[in-house]
C-alpha cells in the first residue's frame, strides 16, 4: 500500500468526536437509517473500528445536508 497508512478510531473515540454521545446513542446512529451513519469498517476481537476517512466522508455529507 503506497498511500499513507489508514488510521482507525475506536467506538469511544467516535463517541467523543461527535460530542460525547452515549454508547446507546452510537448504536442508534448506526441502526437508524435516517442519519445514515456508517457501520464500522473493521471489527477486531469485538472492538468496532471506523477509519478516519469513513468518518470524514460522513462529516462531509452531513455538512452538505445542513447547508441545503
C-alpha positions in Angstrom: 0.0 0.0 0.0 1.7 3.2 -1.2 -0.9 5.5 0.4 -0.5 6.7 3.9 -1.5 4.1 6.5 -5.2 4.2 7.4 -5.9 5.4 10.9 -8.8 3.9 12.8 -11.0 5.2 15.7 -12.5 3.1 18.4 -16.1 3.5 19.4 -15.0 5.6 22.4 -13.1 7.9 20.1 -16.1 8.1 17.7 -18.4 8.9 20.6 -16.1 11.7 21.7 -15.7 13.0 18.2 -19.5 13.5 18.0 -19.9 15.4 21.2 -19.6 12.7 23.8 -22.7 10.7 22.7 -23.6 7.6 24.8 -22.9 4.1 23.7 -26.7 3.7 23.1 -26.7 6.9 21.1 -23.9 5.5 18.8 -25.8 2.2 18.5 -28.9 4.1 17.4 -27.0 6.2 14.9 -25.6 3.0 13.3 -29.0 1.3 13.2 -31.2 4.3 12.3 -31.5 4.8 8.5 -32.4 8.5 8.8 -28.9 9.7 9.8 -27.1 7.1 7.6 -24.2 6.8 10.0 -21.5 4.4 8.7 -21.2 0.9 10.1 -17.7 0.0 11.5 -15.0 -0.7 8.8 -13.5 -3.4 11.0 -14.4 -5.5 14.0 -11.4 -6.9 15.7 -11.8 -9.0 18.9 -15.3 -7.4 19.3 -13.9 -3.9 19.0 -15.6 -1.7 16.4 -13.2 0.4 14.4 -14.0 3.2 11.9 -11.4 4.6 9.5 -10.9 8.4 9.8 -11.5 8.5 6.1 -15.0 7.0 6.6 -15.9 9.4 9.4 -14.6 12.4 7.3 -16.8 11.3 4.4 -19.8 11.2 6.8 -19.0 14.6 8.1 -18.8 16.0 4.6 -22.2 14.5 3.7 -23.7 15.9 6.9 -22.3 19.4 6.3 -23.7 19.3 2.7 -27.2 18.4 4.0 -27.1 21.1 6.6 -26.1 23.7 4.0 -29.0 22.8 1.8 
